[in-house]
Amino acid sequence: MTLEDERVGCRRLKVKAETAKLAEVRDFVGQVATEAALHPERVFDLKVATSEAFANAVEHACSSAEELEVCTRVSPRLFMVEITDSGCFRPPTLPRQPDHPRGLGLPLMVALMDEVSFTRAPSGGTTVRLAVLLGT
């Protein structure tokens, strides 16, 4: 299966890479997750984790990322959300600095999701994949 084949079942939302679009992204993910019959608590978790991933992409994707893509996909086992930017890749850093009040996004994503992964594209950009196991 190629990456293009994998993208076929994707419901996409493209938005400007700005924090003002965060509510639109949360609404999109919430609607699709609800349509997929996820439990309301899991929909909430997914919206929070997606918000963190989106905000990180806006802040850390360098200035070259003008647009972000949010893709939702349902497989027999998982509900997935992917947030993709076209900016430069900066690997996530852990652990968080105790005297720095920021940097809780990645730990929060990991705590709320069943799977979290980061992929760097050879041409630049990053995809954050968040997944919730279905039937749990």
N, C-alpha and C positions, 0 to 999 in steps of 0.2 A: 504494500500500500504506500503510495507516495503522499507527500504532504498535501498536495492538491486534493487527492482522494479523501484524505482525512478531513479536509475543510468542507466537504460537500454538505454534511449534516449540521453545519454551523449557522446559527442565527446571529447576524452581525449588527453592531452599532458602531459607527465611526463618528467621533466627536473631536472637537478641538482639544488640544492638550492644555486645558486650563481648569483650575479647581471649580470654577463656576459651573462646569458640566457634571460635577459629581452627583447631584440629585438626579439628573437624567440617567446616568449610568446605573445608580442604585435602583431606580424605578424599572428600568429595562430588565436588569437581572432578577429583581423581585417578581416581575410579571411572568417571565419565562419559567422561573423556578416554581411559582405557584401553579402555572399551567401543567408543569411536569409532576404535580401532586407531591411536592416536597412538604414535609411537616413544617408548620409555621415557624417553629424555633430554628430549624435548619435554614429556612429562607432568611431569617434574621441574621444568623451566623454568616451566611453566604454574602449578604449585602454588606455586612461590616468588613469582612475579609476583602471583598472586592473594592470597597471604598479605600482601604489601606493600600492595596496594590495599585489602584488608579492614582491615588495621591502620590505614592512613591514614584510612579512613572512620570507624572507631571514634574515632580521636583528633581528627580535624578537622571532623567533621560538626556540631559544636556539640551542645549537650545535648538538642536536640529530636528527634534521631534515636534512637528506642528500638529499632527493628528494622532490619535490613539484609536485602536480597534479593540472592541470588546466582542468576544465570540462565546456563545453558549452552545453546549452540545450535550445531548443525552445519549448514553449507551446503556446496554442492559444492566450494567453494574455501577455506573458513575453518572453524576451530573457535574459537568465541567464548565468553568469560566476561564477564558484566556484573555489577558490584557497584553496587547502588543504595541510597542513603540518602535520608532525607526531611529532613535537617537543612539548615542554611544553607550556601550555596555559598561556598567560598573558593578562588580560582584557585590552581593549583600555582605554586610559585616556583622559579625556576632562575636563576642557578647556586647551588649549595650554598655556604655560607660555609665557608672553609677551617679556621677555628678552631672550628667547630661539628661535633661528631662525628655528628650525626643528619642526616636529610634525604637519605638514599641511596635511599629507596624509589622515587621517580619515575625517577631515572637507571637503577636496576636493572630496573624494569619495561620501560623503553624498550630496554635492552640485551638483555633476554631474549625479548621479544615481536616479532612481525613488524609488528603495528599496536597502537597505544595511543591512545585518545581519551578526552576528558572532555566530558560534556554537562551543562549546567545546566538543570533543569526550571523553567519559569516560576513554578510554585507553590512552589518551594524544593526543595532536594535536588540530588544529583549522581549521575551514572552514570559509572563508569569502565568502558570497554570494552577488553578485552585480546583479541588475536586471534593465532592461529597459522595460517600457511598450510598447507594440506594437501598432501601429496605432495612435501614437501621433505625 
